[in-house]
């Protein structure tokens, strides 16, 4: 029972984090230096990959 609730809570948290990145992705990418402040258009896949590298927890 506790594991099920924990899994549900983690799934909800992951969804919220993903939504925040979707909304603020350009700002995050700019702040960590992956794109310039004047960049326009959709974020490129390599920018997303770079963000994943920066924010991924080290093993």
C-alpha distance matrix in Angstrom:
0.0 3.8 5.5 5.2 6.4 8.7 10.0 10.7 12.4 14.3 15.5 16.8 18.5 20.1 21.4 22.9 24.5 25.9 27.3 28.9 30.6 31.8 33.4 34.7 35.2 39.0 39.0 36.7 38.8 42.0 40.8 39.9 43.3 42.3 44.4 47.2 46.9 49.3 47.4 46.9 45.1 41.7 40.2 41.1 38.7 40.1 39.3 35.6 35.7 37.3 34.7 32.0 34.0 34.4 30.9 29.0 27.5 29.8 28.6
3.8 0.0 3.8 5.4 5.1 6.1 8.5 9.8 10.5 12.2 14.1 15.3 16.4 18.2 19.9 21.1 22.4 24.2 25.7 26.9 28.6 30.1 31.7 32.7 33.2 36.9 36.7 34.2 36.5 39.5 38.1 37.2 40.6 39.9 42.1 44.9 44.6 47.2 45.4 45.2 43.6 40.3 38.5 39.6 37.2 38.3 37.4 33.8 33.8 35.1 32.4 29.8 31.6 31.8 28.2 26.4 24.7 27.0 25.9
5.5 3.8 0.0 3.8 5.4 5.0 6.0 8.5 9.7 10.4 12.1 14.1 15.1 16.2 18.2 19.9 20.8 22.2 24.2 25.6 26.8 28.3 30.2 31.2 31.3 35.1 35.1 32.4 34.4 37.6 36.4 35.2 38.5 37.6 39.9 42.8 42.8 45.3 43.4 43.2 41.5 38.0 36.1 36.9 34.3 35.4 34.7 31.1 30.9 32.4 29.9 27.0 28.8 29.3 25.8 23.8 22.2 24.3 23.1
5.2 5.4 3.8 0.0 3.8 5.4 5.1 6.2 8.6 9.9 10.6 12.4 14.2 15.3 16.6 18.5 20.0 21.1 22.7 24.5 25.9 27.0 28.8 30.3 30.5 34.3 34.6 32.2 34.2 37.4 36.5 35.6 38.7 37.6 39.6 42.5 42.4 44.6 42.6 42.1 40.2 36.7 35.2 36.0 33.6 35.0 34.3 30.7 30.7 32.5 30.0 27.2 29.4 30.0 26.5 24.6 23.6 26.0 25.1
6.4 5.1 5.4 3.8 0.0 3.8 5.4 5.0 6.1 8.6 9.8 10.5 12.2 14.2 15.4 16.6 18.4 19.9 21.2 22.6 24.5 25.7 27.1 28.5 29.1 32.9 32.8 30.6 33.0 36.0 34.8 34.3 37.6 36.7 38.6 41.3 40.8 43.2 41.4 40.9 39.2 36.0 34.5 35.7 33.6 35.0 33.9 30.3 30.7 32.2 29.3 26.9 29.2 29.3 25.7 24.3 23.2 26.0 25.5
8.7 6.1 5.0 5.4 3.8 0.0 3.8 5.4 5.1 6.1 8.5 9.8 10.4 12.2 14.2 15.3 16.4 18.2 19.9 21.0 22.5 24.2 25.8 26.7 27.1 30.9 30.7 28.2 30.4 33.5 32.2 31.3 34.7 34.0 36.1 38.8 38.6 41.1 39.4 39.2 37.7 34.4 32.5 33.7 31.4 32.6 31.4 27.9 28.1 29.3 26.5 24.0 26.1 26.1 22.5 21.0 19.7 22.3 21.9
10.0 8.5 6.0 5.1 5.4 3.8 0.0 3.8 5.4 5.1 6.1 8.6 9.8 10.4 12.3 14.3 15.3 16.4 18.3 20.0 21.1 22.4 24.4 25.6 25.6 29.4 29.7 27.2 29.1 32.4 31.4 30.5 33.6 32.5 34.5 37.5 37.4 39.8 37.7 37.3 35.6 32.1 30.4 31.2 28.8 30.2 29.4 25.7 25.8 27.5 24.9 22.1 24.4 24.9 21.4 19.7 18.8 21.5 21.0
10.7 9.8 8.5 6.2 5.0 5.4 3.8 0.0 3.8 5.5 5.1 6.2 8.7 9.9 10.7 12.5 14.4 15.4 16.7 18.6 20.2 21.1 22.8 24.4 24.9 28.6 28.9 26.8 29.0 32.1 31.3 30.8 33.9 32.7 34.4 37.2 36.8 39.0 37.0 36.3 34.5 31.2 29.8 31.0 28.9 30.6 29.6 25.9 26.5 28.3 25.4 23.1 25.7 26.1 22.5 21.2 20.9 23.9 23.8
12.4 10.5 9.7 8.6 6.1 5.1 5.4 3.8 0.0 3.8 5.4 5.1 6.2 8.6 9.9 10.7 12.4 14.3 15.4 16.6 18.5 20.0 21.2 22.4 23.2 26.9 26.8 24.7 27.1 30.0 28.9 28.6 31.9 31.1 32.8 35.4 34.8 37.2 35.6 35.1 33.6 30.5 28.9 30.5 28.6 30.0 28.6 25.1 25.9 27.1 24.0 22.0 24.5 24.3 20.6 19.8 19.2 22.5 22.7
14.3 12.2 10.4 9.9 8.6 6.1 5.1 5.5 3.8 0.0 3.8 5.4 5.0 6.1 8.5 9.8 10.4 12.1 14.1 15.2 16.5 18.2 19.9 20.8 21.1 24.8 24.8 22.4 24.5 27.6 26.6 25.8 29.1 28.1 30.1 32.9 32.6 35.1 33.3 33.1 31.6 28.3 26.5 27.7 25.6 26.8 25.5 22.0 22.5 23.8 20.8 18.5 20.9 21.0 17.3 16.2 15.7 18.9 19.2
15.5 14.1 12.1 10.6 9.8 8.5 6.1 5.1 5.4 3.8 0.0 3.8 5.5 5.1 6.2 8.8 10.0 10.6 12.4 14.4 15.5 16.5 18.5 20.0 20.0 23.8 24.3 22.2 24.1 27.3 26.8 26.1 29.1 27.8 29.4 32.3 32.1 34.2 32.1 31.5 29.7 26.3 24.8 25.9 23.9 25.5 24.4 20.8 21.5 23.3 20.4 18.2 21.0 21.5 18.0 16.9 17.2 20.4 20.8
16.8 15.3 14.1 12.4 10.5 9.8 8.6 6.2 5.1 5.4 3.8 0.0 3.8 5.5 5.1 6.3 8.8 9.9 10.6 12.5 14.5 15.3 16.7 18.3 19.1 22.8 23.1 21.3 23.6 26.6 26.0 25.9 28.9 27.8 29.1 31.7 31.0 33.1 31.3 30.6 28.9 25.8 24.6 26.3 24.7 26.5 24.9 21.4 22.7 24.2 21.0 19.3 22.4 22.3 18.7 18.4 18.8 22.4 23.2
18.5 16.4 15.1 14.2 12.2 10.4 9.8 8.7 6.2 5.0 5.5 3.8 0.0 3.8 5.4 5.1 6.2 8.6 9.8 10.6 12.4 14.2 15.4 16.3 17.1 20.8 20.6 18.6 21.1 23.9 22.9 22.7 26.0 25.2 26.8 29.2 28.6 31.0 29.5 29.2 27.9 24.8 23.2 25.0 23.5 24.8 23.0 19.6 20.9 21.8 18.5 17.0 19.8 19.3 15.6 15.6 15.8 19.5 20.7
20.1 18.2 16.2 15.3 14.2 12.2 10.4 9.9 8.6 6.1 5.1 5.5 3.8 0.0 3.8 5.5 5.1 6.1 8.6 9.9 10.7 12.2 14.3 15.2 15.2 19.0 19.4 17.1 19.0 22.2 21.7 21.1 24.1 22.9 24.5 27.3 27.1 29.3 27.4 27.1 25.5 22.3 20.5 21.9 20.1 21.5 20.0 16.5 17.5 18.9 15.7 13.9 17.0 17.0 13.4 13.1 14.0 17.6 18.7
21.4 19.9 18.2 16.6 15.4 14.2 12.3 10.7 9.9 8.5 6.2 5.1 5.4 3.8 0.0 3.8 5.5 5.1 6.2 8.6 10.0 10.5 12.4 14.2 14.5 18.2 18.9 17.3 19.3 22.4 22.2 22.1 24.9 23.4 24.5 27.2 26.6 28.5 26.5 25.7 23.9 20.7 19.5 21.3 19.8 21.8 20.2 16.7 18.4 20.0 16.9 15.6 19.0 19.1 15.8 15.9 17.3 20.9 22.2
22.9 21.1 19.9 18.5 16.6 15.3 14.3 12.5 10.7 9.8 8.8 6.3 5.1 5.5 3.8 0.0 3.8 5.4 5.1 6.2 8.7 9.8 10.6 12.1 13.3 16.9 16.9 15.6 18.1 20.8 20.3 20.7 23.6 22.7 23.6 25.9 24.9 27.0 25.5 24.9 23.5 20.7 19.5 21.8 20.9 22.6 20.4 17.3 19.3 20.3 16.8 16.2 19.5 18.8 15.4 16.3 17.6 21.4 23.2
24.5 22.4 20.8 20.0 18.4 16.4 15.3 14.4 12.4 10.4 10.0 8.8 6.2 5.1 5.5 3.8 0.0 3.8 5.4 5.1 6.3 8.6 9.9 10.4 10.9 14.6 14.5 12.6 15.0 17.9 17.2 17.2 20.3 19.4 20.7 23.1 22.5 24.9 23.3 23.1 22.0 19.1 17.4 19.4 18.4 19.7 17.4 14.3 16.2 16.8 13.3 12.7 15.8 15.0 11.7 12.8 14.3 18.1 20.2
25.9 24.2 22.2 21.1 19.9 18.2 16.4 15.4 14.3 12.1 10.6 9.9 8.6 6.1 5.1 5.4 3.8 0.0 3.8 5.4 5.2 6.1 8.7 9.9 9.6 13.3 14.2 12.5 14.2 17.4 17.5 17.4 19.9 18.4 19.4 22.1 21.7 23.7 21.6 21.0 19.5 16.3 14.7 16.6 15.5 17.2 15.3 12.0 14.1 15.4 12.2 11.5 15.2 15.0 12.2 13.1 15.3 18.9 20.9
27.3 25.7 24.2 22.7 21.2 19.9 18.3 16.7 15.4 14.1 12.4 10.6 9.8 8.6 6.2 5.1 5.4 3.8 0.0 3.8 5.4 4.9 6.2 8.5 9.4 12.9 13.7 12.9 15.0 17.6 18.0 18.6 21.0 19.6 20.0 22.2 21.2 22.9 21.1 20.1 18.6 15.8 15.0 17.5 17.1 19.1 16.9 14.0 16.7 17.9 14.6 14.7 18.3 17.8 15.1 16.5 18.8 22.4 24.5
28.9 26.9 25.6 24.5 22.6 21.0 20.0 18.6 16.6 15.2 14.4 12.5 10.6 9.9 8.6 6.2 5.1 5.4 3.8 0.0 3.8 5.4 5.2 5.9 7.6 11.0 10.9 10.1 12.8 15.1 14.9 15.9 18.5 17.7 18.1 20.0 18.8 20.9 19.6 19.2 18.4 16.0 14.8 17.6 17.6 19.0 16.2 13.8 16.6 16.9 13.4 14.1 17.4 16.1 13.5 15.7 17.8 21.4 23.9
30.6 28.6 26.8 25.9 24.5 22.5 21.1 20.2 18.5 16.5 15.5 14.5 12.4 10.7 10.0 8.7 6.3 5.2 5.4 3.8 0.0 3.8 5.4 5.0 4.7 8.4 9.1 7.7 9.7 12.5 12.8 13.2 15.6 14.4 15.0 17.3 16.7 18.8 17.0 16.8 15.9 13.3 11.5 14.1 14.0 15.3 12.4 10.0 12.9 13.3 9.8 10.8 14.2 13.2 11.1 13.4 16.1 19.4 22.1
31.8 30.1 28.3 27.0 25.7 24.2 22.4 21.1 20.0 18.2 16.5 15.3 14.2 12.2 10.5 9.8 8.6 6.1 4.9 5.4 3.8 0.0 3.8 5.8 5.4 8.5 10.3 10.0 11.2 13.9 15.0 15.7 17.4 15.7 15.6 17.8 17.0 18.4 16.3 15.3 13.8 11.0 10.1 13.0 13.2 15.3 12.8 10.5 13.8 14.8 11.9 12.9 16.5 16.1 14.4 16.3 19.2 22.5 25.0
33.4 31.7 30.2 28.8 27.1 25.8 24.4 22.8 21.2 19.9 18.5 16.7 15.4 14.3 12.4 10.6 9.9 8.7 6.2 5.2 5.4 3.8 0.0 3.8 5.9 8.1 8.9 9.8 11.7 13.5 14.4 16.0 17.7 16.6 16.0 17.4 15.9 17.3 15.9 14.8 13.9 12.0 11.7 15.1 16.1 17.9 15.0 13.3 16.8 17.2 14.1 15.7 19.0 18.0 16.3 18.7 21.4 24.8 27.5
34.7 32.7 31.2 30.3 28.5 26.7 25.6 24.4 22.4 20.8 20.0 18.3 16.3 15.2 14.2 12.1 10.4 9.9 8.5 5.9 5.0 5.8 3.8 0.0 3.8 5.7 5.4 6.2 8.7 10.1 10.7 12.5 14.4 13.8 13.3 14.6 13.1 15.1 14.1 13.9 13.9 12.3 11.2 14.6 15.7 16.8 13.4 12.3 15.7 15.2 12.1 14.3 17.1 15.5 14.2 17.1 19.8 23.0 26.0
35.2 33.2 31.3 30.5 29.1 27.1 25.6 24.9 23.2 21.1 20.0 19.1 17.1 15.2 14.5 13.3 10.9 9.6 9.4 7.6 4.7 5.4 5.9 3.8 0.0 3.8 5.5 5.1 6.0 8.5 9.9 10.7 12.2 10.8 10.7 12.8 12.2 14.1 12.4 12.4 12.1 9.9 8.0 11.1 12.0 13.0 9.6 8.6 12.0 11.7 8.9 11.3 14.1 13.0 12.2 15.0 18.1 21.0 24.0
39.0 36.9 35.1 34.3 32.9 30.9 29.4 28.6 26.9 24.8 23.8 22.8 20.8 19.0 18.2 16.9 14.6 13.3 12.9 11.0 8.4 8.5 8.1 5.7 3.8 0.0 3.8 5.5 5.1 6.1 8.6 10.1 10.6 9.3 8.0 9.5 8.6 10.4 8.8 9.2 9.7 8.6 7.0 10.4 12.5 13.0 9.4 9.9 13.3 12.4 10.4 13.5 15.8 14.4 14.5 17.6 20.8 23.3 26.5
39.0 36.7 35.1 34.6 32.8 30.7 29.7 28.9 26.8 24.8 24.3 23.1 20.6 19.4 18.9 16.9 14.5 14.2 13.7 10.9 9.1 10.3 8.9 5.4 5.5 3.8 0.0 3.8 5.5 5.1 6.1 8.7 9.9 10.1 9.2 9.8 8.1 10.9 10.6 11.7 13.0 12.4 10.8 13.9 15.7 15.8 12.0 12.4 15.4 13.9 11.4 14.7 16.5 14.4 14.3 17.7 20.5 23.1 26.5
36.7 34.2 32.4 32.2 30.6 28.2 27.2 26.8 24.7 22.4 22.2 21.3 18.6 17.1 17.3 15.6 12.6 12.5 12.9 10.1 7.7 10.0 9.8 6.2 5.1 5.5 3.8 0.0 3.8 5.4 5.1 6.3 8.6 8.7 9.3 11.0 10.5 13.6 12.7 14.2 15.0 13.6 11.1 13.5 14.6 14.2 10.4 10.4 12.9 11.1 8.2 11.3 13.0 10.7 10.5 14.0 16.7 19.3 22.7
38.8 36.5 34.4 34.2 33.0 30.4 29.1 29.0 27.1 24.5 24.1 23.6 21.1 19.0 19.3 18.1 15.0 14.2 15.0 12.8 9.7 11.2 11.7 8.7 6.0 5.1 5.5 3.8 0.0 3.8 5.6 5.4 6.2 5.2 5.9 8.4 9.1 11.8 10.3 12.2 13.0 11.7 8.7 10.6 11.9 11.0 7.2 8.3 10.6 8.5 6.8 10.5 11.7 10.0 10.9 14.2 17.3 19.4 22.7
42.0 39.5 37.6 37.4 36.0 33.5 32.4 32.1 30.0 27.6 27.3 26.6 23.9 22.2 22.4 20.8 17.9 17.4 17.6 15.1 12.5 13.9 13.5 10.1 8.5 6.1 5.1 5.4 3.8 0.0 3.8 5.5 5.1 5.8 5.0 5.8 5.9 9.2 8.8 11.4 13.3 13.1 10.7 12.8 14.8 13.7 10.0 11.8 14.1 11.6 10.3 14.1 14.9 12.7 13.9 17.4 20.2 22.1 25.6
40.8 38.1 36.4 36.5 34.8 32.2 31.4 31.3 28.9 26.6 26.8 26.0 22.9 21.7 22.2 20.3 17.2 17.5 18.0 14.9 12.8 15.0 14.4 10.7 9.9 8.6 6.1 5.1 5.6 3.8 0.0 3.8 5.5 7.7 8.3 8.8 8.6 12.3 12.5 15.1 16.9 16.5 13.9 15.9 17.3 16.0 12.4 13.6 15.4 12.5 10.7 14.2 14.6 11.7 12.6 16.4 18.7 20.5 24.2
39.9 37.2 35.2 35.6 34.3 31.3 30.5 30.8 28.6 25.8 26.1 25.9 22.7 21.1 22.1 20.7 17.2 17.4 18.6 15.9 13.2 15.7 16.0 12.5 10.7 10.1 8.7 6.3 5.4 5.5 3.8 0.0 3.8 5.9 8.2 9.8 10.9 14.3 13.8 16.5 18.0 17.0 13.9 15.0 15.8 13.9 10.6 11.9 12.9 9.6 8.3 11.6 11.4 8.4 10.2 13.7 16.0 17.4 21.1
43.3 40.6 38.5 38.7 37.6 34.7 33.6 33.9 31.9 29.1 29.1 28.9 26.0 24.1 24.9 23.6 20.3 19.9 21.0 18.5 15.6 17.4 17.7 14.4 12.2 10.6 9.9 8.6 6.2 5.1 5.5 3.8 0.0 3.8 5.6 7.0 9.1 12.1 11.6 14.8 16.6 16.2 13.2 14.0 15.3 13.0 10.0 12.4 13.3 9.9 9.9 13.5 12.9 10.7 13.1 16.3 18.9 19.9 23.5
42.3 39.9 37.6 37.6 36.7 34.0 32.5 32.7 31.1 28.1 27.8 27.8 25.2 22.9 23.4 22.7 19.4 18.4 19.6 17.7 14.4 15.7 16.6 13.8 10.8 9.3 10.1 8.7 5.2 5.8 7.7 5.9 3.8 0.0 3.8 7.0 9.7 12.0 10.3 13.0 14.2 13.4 10.1 10.3 11.6 9.3 6.4 9.2 10.2 7.2 7.9 11.4 11.3 10.1 12.6 15.3 18.4 19.6 22.9
44.4 42.1 39.9 39.6 38.6 36.1 34.5 34.4 32.8 30.1 29.4 29.1 26.8 24.5 24.5 23.6 20.7 19.4 20.0 18.1 15.0 15.6 16.0 13.3 10.7 8.0 9.2 9.3 5.9 5.0 8.3 8.2 5.6 3.8 0.0 3.8 6.6 8.3 6.5 9.5 11.3 11.4 8.8 9.7 12.2 10.6 7.6 10.7 12.6 10.3 10.7 14.3 14.8 13.6 15.7 18.6 21.8 23.2 26.5
47.2 44.9 42.8 42.5 41.3 38.8 37.5 37.2 35.4 32.9 32.3 31.7 29.2 27.3 27.2 25.9 23.1 22.1 22.2 20.0 17.3 17.8 17.4 14.6 12.8 9.5 9.8 11.0 8.4 5.8 8.8 9.8 7.0 7.0 3.8 0.0 3.8 5.4 5.4 9.1 12.0 13.1 11.4 12.8 15.6 14.2 11.4 14.4 16.4 14.0 14.1 17.9 18.2 16.7 18.7 21.8 24.9 26.3 29.7
46.9 44.6 42.8 42.4 40.8 38.6 37.4 36.8 34.8 32.6 32.1 31.0 28.6 27.1 26.6 24.9 22.5 21.7 21.2 18.8 16.7 17.0 15.9 13.1 12.2 8.6 8.1 10.5 9.1 5.9 8.6 10.9 9.1 9.7 6.6 3.8 0.0 3.8 5.6 8.6 11.9 13.3 12.3 14.6 17.6 16.8 13.6 16.0 18.5 16.3 15.7 19.4 20.3 18.4 19.8 23.2 26.1 27.9 31.4
49.3 47.2 45.3 44.6 43.2 41.1 39.8 39.0 37.2 35.1 34.2 33.1 31.0 29.3 28.5 27.0 24.9 23.7 22.9 20.9 18.8 18.4 17.3 15.1 14.1 10.4 10.9 13.6 11.8 9.2 12.3 14.3 12.1 12.0 8.3 5.4 3.8 0.0 3.8 6.4 10.1 12.5 12.5 14.6 18.0 17.6 14.8 17.4 20.1 18.4 18.1 21.7 22.7 21.3 22.7 25.9 29.1 30.9 34.3
47.4 45.4 43.4 42.6 41.4 39.4 37.7 37.0 35.6 33.3 32.1 31.3 29.5 27.4 26.5 25.5 23.3 21.6 21.1 19.6 17.0 16.3 15.9 14.1 12.4 8.8 10.6 12.7 10.3 8.8 12.5 13.8 11.6 10.3 6.5 5.4 5.6 3.8 0.0 3.8 7.0 9.1 9.0 10.8 14.4 14.2 11.7 14.4 17.1 15.8 15.8 19.3 20.5 19.6 21.1 24.0 27.3 29.1 32.3
46.9 45.2 43.2 42.1 40.9 39.2 37.3 36.3 35.1 33.1 31.5 30.6 29.2 27.1 25.7 24.9 23.1 21.0 20.1 19.2 16.8 15.3 14.8 13.9 12.4 9.2 11.7 14.2 12.2 11.4 15.1 16.5 14.8 13.0 9.5 9.1 8.6 6.4 3.8 0.0 3.8 6.9 8.3 10.5 14.2 15.0 12.8 14.8 17.9 17.4 17.2 20.3 22.1 21.5 22.6 25.2 28.7 30.8 33.8
45.1 43.6 41.5 40.2 39.2 37.7 35.6 34.5 33.6 31.6 29.7 28.9 27.9 25.5 23.9 23.5 22.0 19.5 18.6 18.4 15.9 13.8 13.9 13.9 12.1 9.7 13.0 15.0 13.0 13.3 16.9 18.0 16.6 14.2 11.3 12.0 11.9 10.1 7.0 3.8 0.0 3.8 6.5 8.7 12.2 13.9 12.2 13.6 16.8 17.1 16.9 19.5 21.7 21.7 22.4 24.7 28.3 30.5 33.2
41.7 40.3 38.0 36.7 36.0 34.4 32.1 31.2 30.5 28.3 26.3 25.8 24.8 22.3 20.7 20.7 19.1 16.3 15.8 16.0 13.3 11.0 12.0 12.3 9.9 8.6 12.4 13.6 11.7 13.1 16.5 17.0 16.2 13.4 11.4 13.1 13.3 12.5 9.1 6.9 3.8 0.0 3.8 6.3 9.2 11.5 10.0 10.6 13.9 14.8 14.4 16.5 19.0 19.4 19.8 21.8 25.4 27.7 30.3
40.2 38.5 36.1 35.2 34.5 32.5 30.4 29.8 28.9 26.5 24.8 24.6 23.2 20.5 19.5 19.5 17.4 14.7 15.0 14.8 11.5 10.1 11.7 11.2 8.0 7.0 10.8 11.1 8.7 10.7 13.9 13.9 13.2 10.1 8.8 11.4 12.3 12.5 9.0 8.3 6.5 3.8 0.0 3.8 6.6 8.3 6.3 7.1 10.4 11.0 10.7 13.0 15.3 15.7 16.4 18.3 22.0 24.2 26.8
41.1 39.6 36.9 36.0 35.7 33.7 31.2 31.0 30.5 27.7 25.9 26.3 25.0 21.9 21.3 21.8 19.4 16.6 17.5 17.6 14.1 13.0 15.1 14.6 11.1 10.4 13.9 13.5 10.6 12.8 15.9 15.0 14.0 10.3 9.7 12.8 14.6 14.6 10.8 10.5 8.7 6.3 3.8 0.0 3.8 5.4 5.2 6.6 8.8 9.9 10.9 12.7 14.5 15.6 16.8 18.2 22.0 23.7 26.0
38.7 37.2 34.3 33.6 33.6 31.4 28.8 28.9 28.6 25.6 23.9 24.7 23.5 20.1 19.8 20.9 18.4 15.5 17.1 17.6 14.0 13.2 16.1 15.7 12.0 12.5 15.7 14.6 11.9 14.8 17.3 15.8 15.3 11.6 12.2 15.6 17.6 18.0 14.4 14.2 12.2 9.2 6.6 3.8 0.0 3.8 5.3 5.1 6.2 8.6 9.8 10.6 12.4 14.3 15.4 16.0 19.8 21.3 23.3
40.1 38.3 35.4 35.0 35.0 32.6 30.2 30.6 30.0 26.8 25.5 26.5 24.8 21.5 21.8 22.6 19.7 17.2 19.1 19.0 15.3 15.3 17.9 16.8 13.0 13.0 15.8 14.2 11.0 13.7 16.0 13.9 13.0 9.3 10.6 14.2 16.8 17.6 14.2 15.0 13.9 11.5 8.3 5.4 3.8 0.0 3.8 5.4 4.9 6.0 8.6 9.7 10.4 12.3 14.2 14.9 18.6 19.6 21.8
39.3 37.4 34.7 34.3 33.9 31.4 29.4 29.6 28.6 25.5 24.4 24.9 23.0 20.0 20.2 20.4 17.4 15.3 16.9 16.2 12.4 12.8 15.0 13.4 9.6 9.4 12.0 10.4 7.2 10.0 12.4 10.6 10.0 6.4 7.6 11.4 13.6 14.8 11.7 12.8 12.2 10.0 6.3 5.2 5.3 3.8 0.0 3.8 5.4 5.0 6.2 8.6 9.8 10.6 12.3 13.9 17.6 19.1 21.7
35.6 33.8 31.1 30.7 30.3 27.9 25.7 25.9 25.1 22.0 20.8 21.4 19.6 16.5 16.7 17.3 14.3 12.0 14.0 13.8 10.0 10.5 13.3 12.3 8.6 9.9 12.4 10.4 8.3 11.8 13.6 11.9 12.4 9.2 10.7 14.4 16.0 17.4 14.4 14.8 13.6 10.6 7.1 6.6 5.1 5.4 3.8 0.0 3.8 5.3 5.0 6.2 8.7 9.9 10.5 11.7 15.5 17.4 19.8
35.7 33.8 30.9 30.7 30.7 28.1 25.8 26.5 25.9 22.5 21.5 22.7 20.9 17.5 18.4 19.3 16.2 14.1 16.7 16.6 12.9 13.8 16.8 15.7 12.0 13.3 15.4 12.9 10.6 14.1 15.4 12.9 13.3 10.2 12.6 16.4 18.5 20.1 17.1 17.9 16.8 13.9 10.4 8.8 6.2 4.9 5.4 3.8 0.0 3.8 5.4 5.0 6.3 8.8 10.0 10.3 13.9 15.2 17.3
37.3 35.1 32.4 32.5 32.2 29.3 27.5 28.3 27.1 23.8 23.3 24.2 21.8 18.9 20.0 20.3 16.8 15.4 17.9 16.9 13.3 14.8 17.2 15.2 11.7 12.4 13.9 11.1 8.5 11.6 12.5 9.6 9.9 7.2 10.3 14.0 16.3 18.4 15.8 17.4 17.1 14.8 11.0 9.9 8.6 6.0 5.0 5.3 3.8 0.0 3.8 5.4 5.1 6.3 8.7 9.9 13.4 14.4 17.1
34.7 32.4 29.9 30.0 29.3 26.5 24.9 25.4 24.0 20.8 20.4 21.0 18.5 15.7 16.9 16.8 13.3 12.2 14.6 13.4 9.8 11.9 14.1 12.1 8.9 10.4 11.4 8.2 6.8 10.3 10.7 8.3 9.9 7.9 10.7 14.1 15.7 18.1 15.8 17.2 16.9 14.4 10.7 10.9 9.8 8.6 6.2 5.0 5.4 3.8 0.0 3.8 5.4 5.1 6.1 8.2 11.8 13.7 16.7
32.0 29.8 27.0 27.2 26.9 24.0 22.1 23.1 22.0 18.5 18.2 19.3 17.0 13.9 15.6 16.2 12.7 11.5 14.7 14.1 10.8 12.9 15.7 14.3 11.3 13.5 14.7 11.3 10.5 14.1 14.2 11.6 13.5 11.4 14.3 17.9 19.4 21.7 19.3 20.3 19.5 16.5 13.0 12.7 10.6 9.7 8.6 6.2 5.0 5.4 3.8 0.0 3.8 5.5 5.3 5.5 9.3 11.3 13.8
34.0 31.6 28.8 29.4 29.2 26.1 24.4 25.7 24.5 20.9 21.0 22.4 19.8 17.0 19.0 19.5 15.8 15.2 18.3 17.4 14.2 16.5 19.0 17.1 14.1 15.8 16.5 13.0 11.7 14.9 14.6 11.4 12.9 11.3 14.8 18.2 20.3 22.7 20.5 22.1 21.7 19.0 15.3 14.5 12.4 10.4 9.8 8.7 6.3 5.1 5.4 3.8 0.0 3.8 5.7 5.5 8.6 9.3 12.0
34.4 31.8 29.3 30.0 29.3 26.1 24.9 26.1 24.3 21.0 21.5 22.3 19.3 17.0 19.1 18.8 15.0 15.0 17.8 16.1 13.2 16.1 18.0 15.5 13.0 14.4 14.4 10.7 10.0 12.7 11.7 8.4 10.7 10.1 13.6 16.7 18.4 21.3 19.6 21.5 21.7 19.4 15.7 15.6 14.3 12.3 10.6 9.9 8.8 6.3 5.1 5.5 3.8 0.0 3.8 5.8 8.4 9.6 13.0
30.9 28.2 25.8 26.5 25.7 22.5 21.4 22.5 20.6 17.3 18.0 18.7 15.6 13.4 15.8 15.4 11.7 12.2 15.1 13.5 11.1 14.4 16.3 14.2 12.2 14.5 14.3 10.5 10.9 13.9 12.6 10.2 13.1 12.6 15.7 18.7 19.8 22.7 21.1 22.6 22.4 19.8 16.4 16.8 15.4 14.2 12.3 10.5 10.0 8.7 6.1 5.3 5.7 3.8 0.0 3.8 6.4 8.9 12.2
29.0 26.4 23.8 24.6 24.3 21.0 19.7 21.2 19.8 16.2 16.9 18.4 15.6 13.1 15.9 16.3 12.8 13.1 16.5 15.7 13.4 16.3 18.7 17.1 15.0 17.6 17.7 14.0 14.2 17.4 16.4 13.7 16.3 15.3 18.6 21.8 23.2 25.9 24.0 25.2 24.7 21.8 18.3 18.2 16.0 14.9 13.9 11.7 10.3 9.9 8.2 5.5 5.5 5.8 3.8 0.0 3.8 6.3 9.0
27.5 24.7 22.2 23.6 23.2 19.7 18.8 20.9 19.2 15.7 17.2 18.8 15.8 14.0 17.3 17.6 14.3 15.3 18.8 17.8 16.1 19.2 21.4 19.8 18.1 20.8 20.5 16.7 17.3 20.2 18.7 16.0 18.9 18.4 21.8 24.9 26.1 29.1 27.3 28.7 28.3 25.4 22.0 22.0 19.8 18.6 17.6 15.5 13.9 13.4 11.8 9.3 8.6 8.4 6.4 3.8 0.0 3.8 6.4
29.8 27.0 24.3 26.0 26.0 22.3 21.5 23.9 22.5 18.9 20.4 22.4 19.5 17.6 20.9 21.4 18.1 18.9 22.4 21.4 19.4 22.5 24.8 23.0 21.0 23.3 23.1 19.3 19.4 22.1 20.5 17.4 19.9 19.6 23.2 26.3 27.9 30.9 29.1 30.8 30.5 27.7 24.2 23.7 21.3 19.6 19.1 17.4 15.2 14.4 13.7 11.3 9.3 9.6 8.9 6.3 3.8 0.0 3.8
28.6 25.9 23.1 25.1 25.5 21.9 21.0 23.8 22.7 19.2 20.8 23.2 20.7 18.7 22.2 23.2 20.2 20.9 24.5 23.9 22.1 25.0 27.5 26.0 24.0 26.5 26.5 22.7 22.7 25.6 24.2 21.1 23.5 22.9 26.5 29.7 31.4 34.3 32.3 33.8 33.2 30.3 26.8 26.0 23.3 21.8 21.7 19.8 17.3 17.1 16.7 13.8 12.0 13.0 12.2 9.0 6.4 3.8 0.0
